[in-house]
Amino acid sequence: MTRVGCLAALIFLSAPAGASAAPATSASGSAALALAAVVAQYSPIAAAPKRTVASFFKGDTNFPYGGKISVTADNIVCRTSNVDITSRSCDITFKIAKRALKGRDANELFATMLMAGVPAEGAAGSNIAGLSKLNCTIEPKVIKQKAGGGADCTFEPGNQP
């Protein structure tokens, strides 16, 4: 399991049973950068912003890009099964495209969503996490300052079909 996956699982499993906290509707800092980076690689945005976000996510802040970067998705739904433990899938809907992920790629997105505060629900042997109206803003100049800012995401939680 990747570091992101381990962290997300730890956060998810450490929540008290029956906790009634309101689901997150935003993420900032490292969780927002992670969510933006994982979604950006499948997004129909230009190559230069994709490379910049990927570069930041792997720790390289020397990447030359000056303007703000927006990563959006209309809807994301991820599913895993605790019966068929090999089953992992995510469906991402963008305004002009759809992507279906399986296996490791789906697991990475699912774990990153959990890390960003998107709640998972279980039903009939499955775990489902979903969000809609994802809007992440990456500000390269702020990220390069290495002071914890420069990445923010907003979303509506829920398992939208």
Secondary structure as the mmCIF struct_conf table of DSSP 4:
data_model
#
loop_
_struct_conf.conf_type_id
_struct_conf.id
_struct_conf.beg_label_comp_id
_struct_conf.beg_label_asym_id
_struct_conf.beg_label_seq_id
_struct_conf.end_label_comp_id
_struct_conf.end_label_asym_id
_struct_conf.end_label_seq_id
HELX_RH_AL_P HELX_RH_AL_P1 ARG A 3 SER A 14
BEND BEND1 ALA A 15 ALA A 15
HELX_LH_PP_P HELX_LH_PP_P1 PRO A 16 PRO A 16
TURN_TY1_P TURN_TY1_P1 ALA A 17 GLY A 18
HELX_LH_PP_P HELX_LH_PP_P2 ALA A 21 ALA A 24
STRN STRN1 SER A 26 SER A 28
HELX_RH_AL_P HELX_RH_AL_P2 GLY A 29 ALA A 40
TURN_TY1_P TURN_TY1_P2 GLN A 41 TYR A 42
BEND BEND2 SER A 43 ILE A 45
HELX_RH_AL_P HELX_RH_AL_P3 ALA A 47 PHE A 57
TURN_TY1_P TURN_TY1_P3 LYS A 58 GLY A 59
TURN_TY1_P TURN_TY1_P4 THR A 61 ASN A 62
BEND BEND3 GLY A 67 GLY A 67
STRN STRN2 ILE A 69 SER A 81
BEND BEND4 ASN A 82 ASP A 84
TURN_TY1_P TURN_TY1_P5 ILE A 85 THR A 86
STRN STRN3 ARG A 88 THR A 93
BEND BEND5 LYS A 95 ILE A 96
STRN STRN4 LYS A 98 LYS A 102
HELX_RH_AL_P HELX_RH_AL_P4 GLY A 103 MET A 115
TURN_TY1_P TURN_TY1_P6 ALA A 116 GLY A 117
STRN STRN5 ALA A 120 ALA A 123
TURN_TY1_P TURN_TY1_P7 ALA A 124 GLY A 125
STRN STRN6 SER A 126 ILE A 138
HELX_RH_AL_P HELX_RH_AL_P5 PRO A 140 ILE A 143
TURN_TY1_P TURN_TY1_P8 LYS A 144 LYS A 146
BEND BEND6 ALA A 147 GLY A 148
BEND BEND7 GLY A 150 GLY A 150
STRN STRN7 ALA A 151 PRO A 157
BEND BEND8 GLY A 158 GLY A 158
#
